[in-house]
Amino acid sequence: MEIWREHLTEDSWSFSRELSKDELLSFTNKNTNLARVNWSGGAALVQVSTVPAAEGFARMVIRASFRGYGQNADQFAQPR
């Protein structure tokens, strides 16, 4: 089940999509520091915005990030 959320203004468009654990792990790079996390899922976040530039042109800025959710597999680690 895909869950999309979006927000639109005159000069920007933001949207996010919920990701399953498998999708999160397949779309992101493996980080050895995070190997001790039992991932449960996450979200992909994208923001597209326009910024006025010289001579009537506009610049488009696209930002994308992933957010992951999970529990530390180390039972002695401090919870965040």
C-alpha positions as CSV (number, residue, x, y, z in Angstrom):
1,M,0.0,0.0,0.0
2,E,1.5,3.3,-1.1
3,I,0.9,6.4,0.9
4,W,1.7,9.8,-0.8
5,R,1.4,13.2,0.8
6,E,1.9,16.5,-1.0
7,H,1.9,20.2,-0.4
8,L,1.7,22.7,-3.3
9,T,2.3,26.5,-3.1
10,E,2.9,29.1,-5.8
11,D,6.7,28.5,-6.0
12,S,7.2,25.0,-4.4
13,W,5.9,21.5,-4.4
14,S,6.7,19.1,-1.6
15,F,5.8,15.4,-1.5
16,S,6.6,12.3,0.4
17,R,6.0,8.6,0.0
18,E,6.0,6.0,2.8
19,L,8.4,3.2,2.2
20,S,8.4,-0.4,3.5
21,K,11.5,-1.8,5.1
22,D,12.5,-3.6,1.8
23,E,12.0,-0.5,-0.3
24,L,14.0,1.6,2.2
25,L,16.9,-0.8,2.1
26,S,16.9,-1.2,-1.7
27,F,16.7,2.6,-2.4
28,T,19.4,3.7,0.1
29,N,23.2,3.1,0.4
30,K,24.3,0.6,3.1
31,N,26.1,2.4,6.0
32,T,28.1,0.1,8.2
33,N,27.5,2.4,11.2
34,L,23.7,1.7,10.8
35,A,24.1,-2.1,10.3
36,R,23.0,-2.6,14.0
37,V,19.5,-1.1,13.3
38,N,16.4,-3.3,12.8
39,W,14.6,-1.1,10.2
40,S,10.8,-1.1,10.2
41,G,10.2,1.4,7.3
42,G,10.8,4.9,6.3
43,A,9.8,7.8,3.9
44,A,11.2,9.4,0.8
45,L,10.9,13.3,0.9
46,V,11.2,15.5,-2.1
47,Q,10.9,19.3,-2.4
48,V,10.9,21.2,-5.7
49,S,11.0,24.9,-5.6
50,T,11.6,27.8,-8.1
51,V,13.7,30.9,-7.3
52,P,13.7,34.0,-9.5
53,A,17.0,34.6,-11.4
54,A,18.3,37.4,-13.6
55,E,16.7,38.5,-16.9
56,G,13.3,36.8,-16.3
57,F,14.7,33.3,-15.8
58,A,14.0,31.0,-12.9
59,R,16.1,28.5,-11.1
60,M,14.6,25.2,-10.1
61,V,16.0,23.6,-6.9
62,I,15.3,19.9,-6.1
63,R,16.0,18.4,-2.7
64,A,15.5,14.7,-1.9
65,S,16.1,12.7,1.3
66,F,15.2,9.5,3.0
67,R,14.1,9.1,6.5
68,G,14.3,5.6,8.2
69,Y,12.5,4.2,11.2
70,G,13.7,1.4,13.4
71,Q,15.1,0.1,16.6
72,N,18.7,-0.3,17.7
73,A,19.7,-4.0,17.7
74,D,22.1,-3.3,20.6
75,Q,20.1,-4.1,23.7
76,F,22.6,-1.9,25.8
77,A,22.3,1.2,23.6
78,Q,20.6,4.3,25.0
79,P,17.2,4.9,23.3
80,R,16.9,8.1,21.3
